[in-house]
Amino acid sequence: MARCARDILHWSDHYLWTYDPRLVGQSGGAYVRFKLWPRQREIALWLLERLRAAEEGLIEKSRDTGVTYICAAVALHQWLFTPGFKATFGSRKVDYVDKKDNPDSIFAKLRIMLRRLPANMLPEGFAWSQHDHYMRLVNPQTGAVISGEGGDDMGRGGRSSVYFIDEAAFVPNAETVEKALSGNTDCVIWVSSVNGMGNLFARKRHSILKPHQVARLHWRDDPRKDEAWALAKRLSLSDPASWASEYDIDYSASVEGVCIPAAWVESARHLAAMEPRLSAGHDVVVGLDVGAGKAKSVAIVRRGPIVDRPLSRHAPDTTDTALWALDIARTCQAHRLGFDAPGVGAGVASTLMKRPDDALSVIPINTGDAPSSRRWPDGRTSQEMFGNLKAELWWLCREALKRSHEHMLFLQRREGGREHAPTDLMALPSGDADSDALALQLSLVTWERNERGRIVIEKKQSLRQRGIASPDHADALMLTFVEPRRSLMDAL
C-alpha cells in the first residue's frame, strides 16, 4: 500500500483493470490489466504535476487512446491515498458522466477499476451500498470524494481539487462553464479530441496555455496500432475530415485553404525513423523569429533535410536575443543566420552587425518584400506565383513536406507514394513542447490568392481572429529557406 501510494505507475500496472467489449470471446476476455504504454505513463505523471502545481492543463487526443481511463485512474489513486481530495468529472451531457448499465460512462470506468482492486485495498468501512451513489463516490476513511456534473451546470457544484472536462471541444457554452469553474478549482483539465478552431478548447491550446500545460496522446503512441491499422480505419470512415480531426488531431481538418496539411507534417515527424539514408546536409542554416513583449523568440537550425528541435526563450532585451542566436549559429557551425528584420528585429540587426565571425552570413529578411527570381518546375517564376517573399518561403516548405509525405507513402507501399531523393525531403523533430508547437503551427496557416491572382499567406491579424497566436516557430523555420541576395550592410 505504501508503494502504491507513492508510485501511481506501479499501482496501475499491478492492480488496475479496464474493460473493452470488443475483446469478448477472445483469449483473456474483455477485462484487461491497465499496464500503461510509455506515453500513457507520461500523461499520468503530467496530470499529477498539474494537480500539485494547482494549474490548468489540456490533453489533446486521438480517439481510443485510453485518456478517460488515465484521468479516472489518477482521480481514483488520489481518492484512495490523499485525505480530503475531491475530483469532479464534467461532460456536456449528464449521461456521459454516469448512467446505469452504460459501460462507456466515466463513473462506469471508475467502478470497473474500483471493483477489481484487492479487497484489502479498499478504504476501511467502505460499502458499495453506502458510498457508491449516482455521480458520487465517497471514501469513508479519508473523506475523499469523486463527483460528477453535466450540461450548463458544470462547475457550480462546490469546490474541487481537480476538475476534468470530458470532450471539452464539444461543450456548448464553454465560456460560461469556464467562468463557473473559476470559483471551483485552480486545476481544470480540458480533455478532448479536436473539433476545429471555433471553440474554447482550441483557443486554450493555441494561444492561452503554456507549452508545459499541454499534453498530447496520438494514435501513433499506441503500440497496438500501425500504418496498416490507420489505413483500414481511414477507409472505414466516409468523411476524410473525421479521420483528420478524431484520430490525427488535426485542428484544420474543416478549414479551407490550409497551406500545409497536417498529414504531411505528421509524415515528416516520423521520416527519420523510416528513411535510413537521410543524413544532415552540409548547408547549416539558422532561422530566428524575434519575439516582442510576452512573445517568445524562436531559433531553428536546419541541416539540409533535417530540422533540429526548436530553441525558444522569453527575453525582451534584443541585444541578449541577438547574442543568443549568434551563439546557436556558431555552436552548430551554421553558414547563414536569417532573421525577420522589421519592427523588433531592428534591435537584433544592430548587434549582429558587430559580429566578429566572417564565416557566418547574417541575412536580414523582410517577408513583405517581393519574391525572389526563382524559377519553378512548371516554368513560372516566383514573381508570377506569389504576392510576397513570405508566400514563397511557405511554399518552399510546403513542397518539401509534400515530398516527405509522398516518400513516406512510398516506403509504406501505400497509394500515392512516390520516391524522392533524401536531400529533397524534410524531417521534422518531435518529442518536446517546442517541436509539437512547430508541427501544430505548420498545419494551421491558410493561403489564398490576392486580387492579382498571386498566392498570399494568412496574416497574423486573421490568425488572431481565429483564436491562433502568432506562429513564431513556423516563421522561424520559414526563414531558413531564404537564400542570400544582399549583405547585411547593404540591407541597412
Secondary structure, 3 states (H helix, E strand, C coil): CHHHHHCHHHHHHHHCEEECHHHCCCCCCCEEECCCCHHHHHHHHHHHHHHHHCCCEEEEECCCCCHHHHHHHHHHHHHHHCCCCEEEEEECCHHHHCCCCCCCCHHHHHHHHHHCCCHHHCCCCCCHHHHEECCEEECCCCCCEEEEEEHHHCCCCCCCCEEEECCHHHCCCHHHHHHHHCCCCCCEEEEECCCCCCCHHHHHHHHHCCHHHEEEECHHHCCCCCHHHHHHHHHHCCCHHHHHHHCCCCCCCCCCCECCCHHHHHHHHCHHHHCCCCCCCCCEEEEEECCCCCCCEEEEEEECCEECCCEEECCCCHHHHHHHHHHHHHHCCCCEEEEECCCCHHHHHHHHCCCCCCCCEEEEECCCCCCCCCECCCCCEHHHHECCHHHHHHHHHHHHHHHHHHHHHHHCCCCCCCCCCHHHCCECCCCCHHHHHHHHHHCCCEEEECCCCCEEECCHHHHHHCCCCCCHHHHHHHHHHCCCCCCHHHHC
